[in-house]
Amino acid sequence: MSIRKNISLEKVHLKKLEPLILKHKGNFSAAMREIIDLIDTMIKDPDAATGLIDGLKTDNNLTETVMYWLIRQAHGRLIDQEIINSILESSRIERLSEIESYLDDMAGGASWQTKIRIYDYDDDMNPSHARVTLTGNNAYKTEFLGNIISSFMVSQKKQEIVSLKRTSSTITINFRKQASPNLAGQSLVDHFGQMEDITSEISKKMEFWKCIVNLYKQTNYNMVTIPKNYYNELLMGKEAPSYLTASIEAIHKVPIRDIPLGTLISTMKSVYEYMGVVERIDVDENTLKIYHGYTDSRAINAIEKILLNVLNANGSLYQSRCSENLIVMSPVVRKDGEKPASPVPGNFLI
């Protein structure tokens, strides 16, 4: 027979009860019954209970600290498939509803405190689309669990990540069926494996990257990186080449003319800033405002020519205007809608 009793609790007490209430999926009565059972055990054998609690405090603190450190180090890295299989027991768990229940139980304890929902799918075994929402009080743990679920969805359910939205406490991931394993895998890298290539390259050429990092650090990043063939022509005494497209084409793996203009401009901004070719590029729609950082007019004109030719090689003709601090490049369209036949370099602004 159930007996109802009213009790009064301060907010501080409710805060302490949160992990236990979360464990019981919001069932406050179940949480209280577990506390009462624990107290009953302690009363019957107080010495043993005290020793157990002291031991748990030490072990749990150590385990929690180490686990959290490892999770933070794994940020931006994909989790090995063997680990995914061992966590999710993929040979036994096949339905999305089973995965949700299993992970929600695992992540609802005091260490994780994360609520997991898998929903908006049309088939429990072979969905054509699905949505996952994770809500927790620790961004790194929530991200780690999202990585696990997404890896499982990509490898076992042939899904790709269509979109991912992060807030301070929630991650929402939308999936859809993807027949190509490469495209599905790339979506996982794009959203959870941003550090994969970086850590892989560093581990393969550790001494090289130690030297490069130290060099950039000691010079306060006052360095310029250019392709070897470009540098070779400078050493041979040739006039500075008027094109600097090799780096951009290497990134996109297609010729400059085949890169969409918006993508090209975005890549120019990141590549030329990080290469040290210019100090900063601000983008206003398709107009570029280039803060070059040079004082000699010959250097400014050379930079203007290089960047203008990159844009025009794309088939999008631009005009430019220069000042001592700034180069402004904007697309040229005549009143009749026709573009001019050649690039339009500018003079120094007054």
C-alpha positions in Angstrom: 0.0 0.0 0.0 1.4 3.4 -1.0 1.3 6.2 1.6 1.5 9.9 0.5 3.6 12.3 2.6 4.4 16.0 2.0 8.0 17.0 2.5 9.7 20.4 2.2 13.2 20.6 0.6 15.5 23.6 -0.1 16.8 24.1 -3.6 20.3 23.0 -2.5 18.8 19.6 -1.5 17.0 19.3 -4.8 20.3 20.0 -6.6 22.0 17.2 -4.8 19.1 14.8 -5.8 19.3 15.7 -9.5 21.6 12.8 -10.5 19.4 10.3 -8.7 16.2 11.8 -10.1 17.7 11.7 -13.6 18.6 8.1 -13.1 15.0 7.3 -12.4 13.8 9.3 -15.4 12.2 12.1 -13.3 10.5 9.7 -10.8 11.0 11.5 -7.5 9.3 8.8 -5.5 11.7 6.1 -6.9 14.7 8.3 -6.1 13.5 8.7 -2.5 12.9 5.0 -2.1 16.5 4.3 -3.2 17.8 6.8 -0.7 15.7 5.2 2.1 17.0 1.7 1.2 20.6 3.0 1.3 20.0 4.6 4.7 18.5 1.4 6.0 21.7 -0.5 4.9 23.9 2.1 6.6 22.0 1.9 9.9 22.3 -1.9 10.0 26.0 -1.9 9.5 27.4 1.7 9.9 31.1 0.8 9.9 30.9 -1.2 6.7 28.8 1.5 5.1 31.3 4.3 6.1 34.2 2.3 4.7 32.4 1.7 1.5 31.5 5.3 1.0 35.0 6.5 1.7 36.4 4.1 -0.8 33.8 5.1 -3.4 34.6 8.8 -2.9 38.3 8.2 -3.6 37.8 5.8 -6.5 35.0 7.8 -8.1 36.8 11.1 -7.9 39.9 9.6 -9.5 37.9 7.8 -12.2 35.7 10.8 -13.0 38.8 13.1 -13.2 40.7 10.8 -15.6 37.6 10.1 -17.7 36.8 13.8 -18.1 40.4 14.6 -19.1 40.3 11.8 -21.7 37.0 13.0 -23.1 38.3 16.6 -23.5 41.4 15.2 -25.3 39.1 13.3 -27.6 37.3 16.4 -28.7 37.4 16.7 -32.5 38.6 13.1 -32.9 36.6 10.2 -34.3 36.2 7.3 -31.9 37.7 3.9 -33.0 35.0 1.5 -34.4 36.1 -1.1 -31.9 35.3 1.2 -29.0 31.9 2.0 -30.6 31.1 -1.7 -30.9 32.1 -2.5 -27.4 30.0 0.4 -26.0 26.9 -0.3 -28.0 27.2 -4.0 -28.4 26.3 -3.6 -32.0 25.9 -7.4 -32.6 23.1 -7.4 -30.1 21.5 -3.9 -30.4 19.9 -3.3 -33.8 16.8 -1.2 -33.3 16.9 2.6 -32.8 14.5 2.3 -29.9 16.9 -0.2 -28.3 19.9 2.1 -28.8 18.0 5.0 -27.3 17.0 3.0 -24.2 20.4 1.5 -23.7 22.3 4.8 -24.1 19.8 6.8 -22.1 20.2 4.3 -19.2 24.0 4.4 -19.5 24.2 8.2 -19.7 21.6 9.0 -17.1 23.9 8.3 -14.1 25.7 10.7 -11.9 28.8 10.7 -14.1 27.1 11.6 -17.4 23.8 13.3 -16.5 22.7 13.4 -20.2 19.3 12.8 -21.7 19.3 11.1 -25.1 16.4 10.9 -27.6 16.3 9.2 -31.0 13.1 10.1 -32.8 11.5 11.3 -36.0 12.4 8.1 -37.9 10.2 6.1 -40.2 11.7 2.6 -39.6 13.1 1.2 -36.4 15.6 -1.0 -38.2 16.4 0.7 -41.5 15.4 4.4 -41.2 15.6 6.7 -44.2 16.0 9.6 -41.8 16.3 10.2 -38.0 16.9 12.9 -35.4 18.9 12.7 -32.2 18.8 15.1 -29.4 21.3 15.0 -26.4 20.7 17.3 -23.4 23.2 17.5 -20.6 25.1 19.9 -18.3 28.6 19.2 -19.7 29.4 20.2 -23.3 32.3 17.8 -23.7 30.4 14.8 -22.4 27.4 15.6 -24.6 29.7 16.0 -27.6 31.4 12.7 -26.8 28.0 10.8 -26.6 26.9 12.5 -29.8 30.1 11.3 -31.5 29.3 7.7 -30.4 25.7 7.8 -31.6 26.7 9.4 -34.9 29.5 6.9 -35.5 27.0 4.1 -35.0 24.4 5.6 -37.3 27.0 6.1 -40.0 28.5 2.6 -39.8 25.5 0.5 -38.9 22.5 2.3 -40.2 24.1 3.8 -43.4 23.2 7.3 -42.4 24.9 10.7 -43.1 24.8 13.8 -40.9 22.7 16.4 -42.7 22.9 19.1 -40.0 24.1 19.5 -36.4 23.0 22.3 -34.1 24.8 23.0 -30.8 23.6 25.1 -27.9 25.1 25.5 -24.4 23.3 22.3 -23.2 21.9 20.6 -26.2 23.1 18.9 -29.4 20.5 18.1 -32.2 21.7 15.9 -35.1 19.7 15.2 -38.2 20.4 12.1 -40.3 19.3 10.8 -43.7 20.1 7.6 -45.7 23.3 7.7 -47.6 24.3 4.9 -50.0 27.9 6.1 -50.3 30.0 5.0 -47.3 32.6 7.7 -48.3 30.0 10.6 -48.2 28.5 9.2 -45.0 32.0 9.0 -43.4 32.9 12.4 -44.6 29.9 13.9 -42.9 31.1 12.3 -39.6 34.5 13.8 -40.1 33.1 17.3 -40.9 31.0 17.4 -37.7 33.0 15.4 -35.2 36.5 14.8 -36.6 37.8 18.3 -37.2 41.1 17.3 -35.6 41.6 14.0 -37.4 43.9 15.2 -40.2 45.8 17.5 -37.9 46.6 14.9 -35.2 47.4 12.3 -37.9 49.9 14.6 -39.7 51.5 15.7 -36.4 52.0 12.1 -35.3 53.6 11.2 -38.7 56.0 14.1 -38.7 56.4 15.1 -35.1 59.9 16.8 -35.4 58.8 18.8 -38.4 55.7 20.2 -36.7 57.6 20.8 -33.5 60.0 23.0 -35.5 57.3 24.8 -37.4 55.2 25.5 -34.3 58.3 26.8 -32.4 59.3 29.0 -35.4 55.9 30.6 -35.8 55.6 31.0 -32.0 59.1 32.7 -31.7 58.4 35.0 -34.6 54.9 35.9 -33.4 53.5 34.3 -36.6 55.3 36.9 -38.7 56.0 34.4 -41.5 54.9 33.9 -45.1 54.3 30.4 -46.6 54.4 30.1 -50.4 54.4 27.1 -52.8 57.9 25.8 -53.7 57.5 26.4 -57.5 56.6 30.1 -56.7 59.7 30.3 -54.5 61.9 28.7 -57.1 60.9 31.3 -59.7 61.8 34.1 -57.2 65.2 32.5 -56.6 65.9 32.4 -60.4 65.4 36.1 -60.5 62.2 36.0 -62.4 59.5 38.6 -61.9 57.1 37.5 -59.2 54.5 35.2 -60.8 51.1 36.9 -61.2 49.1 33.9 -60.1 49.1 32.2 -56.7 46.5 29.5 -57.2 48.3 26.3 -56.4 47.3 26.2 -52.7 43.6 26.9 -53.4 43.5 24.3 -56.2 45.2 21.7 -53.9 42.6 22.2 -51.2 39.6 21.9 -53.6 41.2 19.4 -56.0 39.8 21.2 -59.0 41.0 24.1 -61.2 40.2 27.6 -60.0 37.6 28.1 -62.8 35.5 25.2 -61.4 35.3 26.5 -57.8 32.1 28.5 -57.0 32.8 32.1 -56.5 31.5 32.2 -52.9 33.6 29.2 -52.0 36.7 30.7 -53.7 36.4 33.9 -51.8 36.0 32.1 -48.5 39.1 30.0 -49.3 41.1 33.0 -50.4 40.4 34.7 -47.1 41.5 31.7 -44.9 44.4 30.6 -47.1 46.0 34.0 -47.8 45.6 35.1 -44.2 47.1 32.0 -42.8 49.9 31.8 -45.4 50.8 35.4 -44.3 50.4 36.8 -47.8 48.1 39.5 -46.4 47.2 40.5 -42.9 43.4 40.3 -43.2 40.6 40.0 -45.8 37.1 41.2 -44.9 34.3 39.9 -47.1 31.1 41.9 -47.9 29.0 39.7 -50.1 31.3 39.4 -53.2 33.5 42.4 -52.4 36.9 41.9 -50.7 38.5 44.5 -48.5 42.2 43.4 -48.2 44.4 44.8 -45.5 47.7 44.0 -47.1 50.2 45.2 -44.4 52.8 46.5 -46.9 54.3 50.0 -47.2 56.2 49.8 -50.6 53.9 50.6 -53.6 55.6 47.9 -55.6 54.7 45.3 -53.1 51.1 46.6 -52.9 50.8 46.5 -56.6 52.2 43.0 -56.8 49.7 41.8 -54.2 46.9 43.5 -56.0 47.9 41.9 -59.3 48.1 38.4 -57.7 44.7 38.5 -56.0 43.0 40.1 -58.9 44.3 37.4 -61.3 43.1 34.7 -58.9 39.5 36.1 -59.1 39.6 36.6 -62.8 41.0 33.1 -63.4 37.7 32.0 -61.9 35.8 33.7 -64.7 34.5 36.4 -62.4 36.0 39.7 -63.5 36.9 42.1 -60.8 38.1 45.7 -60.5 40.3 47.0 -57.7 41.2 50.2 -55.9 44.3 50.6 -53.8 45.4 52.8 -50.9 48.4 52.7 -48.6 46.5 50.4 -46.2 43.7 48.8 -48.2 42.9 47.1 -51.5 39.2 46.9 -52.4 38.2 44.3 -55.0 34.6 44.2 -56.3 32.9 42.5 -59.3 32.5 44.6 -62.5 29.2 44.6 -64.3 28.4 47.2 -67.0 25.1 48.9 -67.2 24.1 46.6 -70.0 24.9 43.6 -67.9 28.0 42.7 -69.9 31.4 42.2 -68.2 34.6 43.8 -69.5 37.0 41.6 -71.4 39.9 42.1 -69.1 40.8 42.8 -65.4 40.6 46.3 -64.2 43.5 47.2 -61.9 43.1 50.5 -60.0 45.2 53.4 -58.9 45.9 54.6 -55.4 43.0 56.2 -53.7 43.4 59.8 -52.6 
